[in-house]
Amino acid sequence: MVRELIKGERGRVYALFVIVMLASAFGNLSQTAVNAMMPEIMGEFGLDVSLGQWLTTSYMLVLGIAVPAATYLSKRFSTRQHVFIALAFFLVGALADCLASNFAVLLAGRICQAVSTGLLLPLMQTIAMTRFPEGRRATAMGVAGIAMGFAPNIGPTIGGAMSFSLGWRSFFVLLLVAVALLAAATALLVRGGAGDRAERFDTLSFTLSALGFGGLLLGFSEASSFSIASPFVWGPLAAGAAFLVLFVRRQKRVDDPLIDMGIFSSKQYVVGFVVLCLLHASFMGVTLIIPLYVEGLCGGTALDAGIVLLPGTIAALFLNPLAGVLTDRFGIRPVTLASGLLLAVGSVLMVFIDGETPLAVTTLCQAVRAFGVSGLMGPLISWSLAGLPGRIVSDGSSFSIAGRQACASLGTSSMVLLMAVAGSLSASASAPALPYQMAFAFSAAFAVATFAFIVAKVR
């Protein structure tokens, strides 16, 4: 009887984890799929790259702002209610994007989807770290890597294929149907107790968090359109940093902090946080640059851009869980050393591609880089959160995701800025690949820094 109860409880945990993981995967899929559809969207609405890239950077911005609220939701509401709230945002956003008649409506739909993803990602990581037995947590996080690593990598391939064959709106129709099915599955499979009604939402803390992370993300995003000396860049960055300081100070003083700052008393968490931020600065923007490179310099189609990303992404579907299994068995260091080396090598090789480089070579370089990302994501997240007491794992997960989103925005915007600067140089007429090479060089610098930090600090 006891064994049956344990099996029943384990089955509910697995069902819950799969639903949240798939919903998170659709959120991250949406985040990057738009990159491959960008040329078609820009053409339909008459946008330039600086404005069009807001469909990506705003997603990062809002996701980073929404993430801290997930800690409160996980305490105040049941898991089932938490999931329903997140899925409701996603359904509204997907519907808005399906029917968007102008850029503003399309952007509003993207914002709703970003809120949903921000509420789901910390929940997924918390389930993996608190409801799975020790010795299987890295494996669970490796499976979660399908949402965190595989989904954003496959996004441009799916987006490019659907945009090429059925038009860009078809992608959001697919999301609408898929998330509606997940909502139905949640109603059927997930059960849980009520949340803590006494839990208090500290509005001031959330405001400071939103202004802090939002300011940093906005400043990084504006860096792609203005010079570093522009007040549109340093103003939001300075304000964001100031509000984050106020946020951290308030968390240490209030009885019900939005995020418990005790997370930074763990050296293991801090090291993992830094490495993950470097990783996100390196890899996220590449999913925007590669489609621009393939379509803008090589004369390819959105489908071609998706195909360049496909082999590494398909392999990553298996590498994410495998990396988790290997971490549980052999430890964090050998897995992250091997994966970090792949990331660094693949990223450096991409610096040297140009308009004459066969797409097969570009595909190989991208595959090596993607293998590295897949082998790092889940193991590093599980290792960093394993250094925290169970009661603040959700806090650590939320703050880590917000920080990673800020760094992803920094990376994406810096790559776009470098492309714009290189494109304005007179030399670019005789070196048309220079803008893309500079963007890839930025990614490579952070990839090498990621590997160096793993060598020095991850044990």
N, C-alpha and C positions, 0 to 999 in steps of 0.2 A: 504493500500500500504506500509506504513512504517513498519507495523507488518510483512508483507511478506518479506520485505528486511531484517528485523532483523532475521527472521527465516532462510532465505537463508544464511546470514552471519554466524549464529550459526551452521548451517549444514556444512558449509565449515570448520569451526573451528573443529567440531567434526570429520569430515573425515580426516583432517590433523592430528589431535591428534591420531586417531586410527592407521593411517599408520605409523607415527613416533614411536608410542608405540610398535606396532608389530615388526617393524624393530629393535628397541632397544631390544625387548624380544629375538629375534633370535640371536642377538649379545651376550647377557648374557647367553642364552641357550648354545651357542657354547663355551663360556668361561669355563663352568663347565662340560659339557657333556663329554669332553675328559678325565676327571678324571676317569670315569667308564670304558672308553675304553683303559686306560693307559696300563694295563697288556698285552692286545693283540697288541697294537702299539709297546710297548717295545720289545715284543717277535719277531715281524716281522722285526724290524730294529736293534735288538741286543743292546738295551739301558739298562742302569741301572736307578734306581729311581732318582738319583741326576741329570742325564741328561734329563730323560724323563719329570721331573717336569717343565722343561723350557717351555713346551707346555702350561702350565698354568701360570707360573710366567712371561713369556715374554708377554703374553696377557695383564696381569696387567700393566707391564712396559710400553708397547706401548700405551695402552689405556690412562694411566696417562699422557704420553707425548703429545698425540694428543688432549686431552680435551681442553687445553687453546686456541687452534686454532679455536674451535667451536664458540667462542665469536666473533672472526673476521669474520668468514664465515656468521654468522647470521646478521651482519651489512653490509657486502660487497655484498652479493648475496641475491636473493629472497629466500624465504623458499623452494620453489620448486627446485631451483638450488642446495641449500644446501642439500636437501634430495637426489637428484640424485647423487651428488658427493659422498656422504656417501655410497649409495647403490652400486655404481660402484666399490668402494673398496671392499665391501663385496662379490660381485659376482666374482671378480678376485680371492679373497682369497679362496672362496668355490671351485672354479674350480681347483685351484692349489692343494688343499687338496684332491679332488676327484682323481686326476691323479698323486699324489706324488709317486715318485719312490724311494725317500730317505728321510732321516730326515730333511735335509736342505730345501727341497721344501715344506715339510709339515709345517715346522716352518715359512717359508716365507708366506704361505697361512694364517696361524694363525695371523701373524703380520698385514696383510691387513684387516682381519676381525676386529682386535682390533682397527685399525685406524677408521674404519667405526663406531664401537660402541662408540668410543670416540667423534666422531662428532655428534652422534645422541642423546646421553643421556642428554647433557645440553639443547639441543633444545627441547626435550620432557618436561623437567622440566620448561623451560621458557614459553612454550605454556600453561602449566597447571597453572602457577602463574600469567600470564599477559593477557591471552585471555579468561579465565573463570571468571565469576562474583564472587565477594567476597562473601563468604558463601558457595561456591561450590569448592573452590580451594583445600581444603584437600581431598574432595571426588575425584576430578580429580587426585590428587597425589596418592590417594589410588588405583585408577584404574591403574595409572602408576606403582604402586607397583607390578603389574603383571609382568612387564618387569624387575623391580629391585629386587624383592624378589622371586616371584613364578618361573620365568624363570630359574634363576641360581639354584634353589632348584630342579626343575623337570629335569634339564639338565642331571644329572647322571643317572636318571631312564630311560630317553629316550635313552641316549647314551649306557647304559648297555643293554637295550632290543634290540636295533638295532645291537650292536656289537655281541651279543650272537646269534641272529637269522640270520642276513644278512651280518655281517662283518662290521668293523668300517667305511669303506669308504661310506657305505650306508647313514650314518648320513649326510655327506657333500653333497651327492646327494639331500637329502631332503632339506637342507638349500638352495642349488642352485635354486631349483624349487620354493621354497617359496619366496625367495627374488626377483626372477625374476617377480613373480606375483605382489609383492608390488611395484616394479618399474613401471609395467604397470598401476597399480591403481593410482600411483602418477601422471602419464601422463594424466589420465582421470579425476581425481577428484580435484587435487590441483591446484589452481590458485593464483597468487599474484603479487604484483608490483615488480619492479626492486629494487635491493639493492642500497646502496649508493656507487657510483663509486669513490667518493672522500675519502672513508675510506682507511687509510694507514695501511699496515701490517708492524709492527715493527719487523724486522728480528732478531735484537739483543735481544729483549725481549723474542721472541720465543726460541732462542738459549739458553739463560740463563735459561728459564723455562724448556726446554728439558734436559739440563745438570743437573739442580737442582733436578727435580722430577725423572729423569732417574738415577741419581747417588744414590738417596735414595732407589729407587726400586731395582737397581742392587746390592747395598750393602746388602739389606735385602734378596734378592734372593741367593746371594753367601753364606750367613750365613748358608744355608742348606748343603753346601759342604765343608766349611772351618771353622776353629775356629774363635771366635770373635776377637782374637789377630792377625789374618791374615790380611796383607795389602789388600788382595782381598775383605775384608769385610769393615774394617775401612777406607780404602782409598776412595772408592766410596761414603761412608756415609759422610765423612768429606768434600769431594769435592762437593757433592750434597747440603749439608747444606750451604756451602760458596756461591755456585751459586744461591741458593734460596734467600739468603740475598741480593745479587747483583740484582736479579730479582725484589725483593720487592722495593729496593731503586730506581731502574730505573722507576718502574711504578708510583712512586710518583713525578717524575721529567719530564716525557715526556707528550706532549699534547694528544697523542693518545695511552694510555696504553693498553697493551694486556688484562690485568685484572685490573680493578679499585680497588685499595686497600682501598677505602672508605667502602668496605664491612665489614671491621673489626671494624668500628666505632659502629656497632650494637652489643650490648651485647647478644641479642637473637640469632643472627647469630652465634656468637662465641661459645655459649653454644651448639647450635645444631650441629655445626661443630665438636666439641670435642666428643659429645656423638655418633655421626655417625661414627667417626673414631674408637672409642672403639668397636662399634658394628661390624664393618667390620673386625677388627683384630680378633674378636671372632668367627664369623660364616663362613667366606668364606673358610678357610682352611679345615673345617670339611667335606666339600663335596669331598675333596681329601682323607682324612684320613679314612672315613667310607668304601669306596670301598676297600682300602688296608687292613683294619681290617677284613672285611667280607671275602675277597678272600684269604688274607695271613694268618690269624689266625684261622678263622672259617672254612676254606675249601669250601667256597661258590663260586658261579659263579658271573659274571658281572650282570646277571639278578637278582640274589639274592640281590646284593648290591643296585641295582636300586629299588627293592621292599622295602627294609628297609627305603629308603628315600621317598617312594611314599605316604603313608597316610598323613603325615604332609604337604607334598607339595600340594596334592589335596585340602586339607582343606584351605591351604594358598591362593588358587585361589579365595576363597570367603572372607577370612579374610582380605586380602589387601584392597579391596574396602570398606568392612564393617568398618574397622578401620578408613578410611577417612571420612565416613558418621558420625560415632560416634564422631570424632574429631570436625567436623563442628557443631555438635549438642551440645556436652557436654564440649568441650575444650580439650586441649592437655594433661593435667596432669593425669586424671583418665585413659585414654587410654594407655598412656606410662607407668604408674605405673603397671597396670595389665600385659601388654605385657612384660615389663622388668622383672617382677617377674617370668613369665613363662620361659623366656630365661635363667635366672639364675638357676632356679630349674632343667630344662631339661639338661642344660650343666653340672651342678654338678653331677647329677645322672649318666651321661655317663662316669665319671671318674672311676666308680666302675665296669664297664662291663669287662668281660674277655672271654676267649675262650669257657667257659662252659655256658655263658649267652645265653639263648634262643634268637633267632633273633627277636621273637615277643616282648621281653622286650626291646631290643635295638631299635626296631622300635617305641615303645611307647615313650622312652626317646627322640629320635630324633624328634618325632611328637610334643612333648611339646616344645622343643627348637625351632622348625620351626614356631609354632604358635606365639611365642614371637617375632621372627624376622619379621614376616609378620605384626604384630601389631605395630611395631616400625618404619619401613622403611618410608612409605609414610607420616605418621603424623609428624615425626621429620623433614623430608626434607621440607614439606610445612610450618611448624612452623618456621624453621630457615630462610627460604627465605622470609617469610612474614614480617620479620623485616627490609627488605631492600626496598629502593625506586625502583619503576618499572624499571627505566633506568639502574640499575646495577644488576638486578636479574640474568641476563645471566652470569655476571662476578662471582657472588656469587655461582651460580650453577656449573660453570666450575671449580673454585678453590676447592669447596667442593668435587666434584667427583675425582679430581686429588689427593687430600689428602686422601680420602677414599681408593683409589686404592693403595696408598703407604702403608696404614695400613693393607689392605687385603694381600698385598705381604709380609709384616712383619709377619702377623699371619701365613700364609701358610708356609713360609720358616722356621719360628721358630718351627712349629709343625714337619716339616720334620727333622730339626736339632735335636730336642729332641728325635725323634724316632731313629735317627742314633746313638746318644750318649747312649741311653738306650740299644740299640741293641748290642753295643760294650762292655757293662758291663758283667762280668762273671755271675752275678746274673740272667741275662735275660734268661739263659738256663733253670733255674728252675722257672722263671716267664716270660713266653713268651708274656704275655699280657702287660708287663711293658712299652714297647715303645709306644703302642697305648694309654695306660692310661696317660702317661706323655703328649702326644699331646692333649688329651682331657682335661687334667688339665690346660694346657695353655689356651685353649678356655674358660674353666670355669672361670678362673681368670679374663679374660677380660669381660666375661658376667656379673660377679658380679660387676666389676667396672662400667660397663654400667648402671646397675640398681642403684648403689649407686649414680652415677652422676645425674641420673634422679630424684631420691628422693631429692637430695640437690639443684638442679639448675633449673629444668624444671618446669615452672609455667604457 
